[in-house]
Amino acid sequence: MARVKGLNVGRRKDPEGNYVVAMDLETYELLRQSINKLGLNTEFMGNAVVVRDKSWSRISRLVNIARELGINVNED
C-alpha cells in the first residue's frame, strides 16, 4: 500500500486477520471523531496513521465518511 495524501484502503487482510487503512496526519485529524466513534484501533508511524480492524463493515463506514468529506480514497 503506497503512502499518499488521503485514505489508503486494502481489501486484503494482514497476517493477524485485520483490514488495514493508512492515512496522513491531516486526514486523521479530519476523521478522528469518526474513528473513535467506530472503535477502530489506531497506530501512529511518523507522519502516517494506520487503522486496523477485523470488521470490513466498520472499515467500509470509515471509507464512506471520508468520501462524504471529500477526502481522496485510494483502494487497493
Secondary structure, DSSP 8 states (H G I E B T S, - for coil): ----SSEEEEEEE-TTS-EEEEEEHHHHHHHHHHHHHHT-EEEEETTEEEEEES-HHHHHHHHHHHHHTT--EEE-
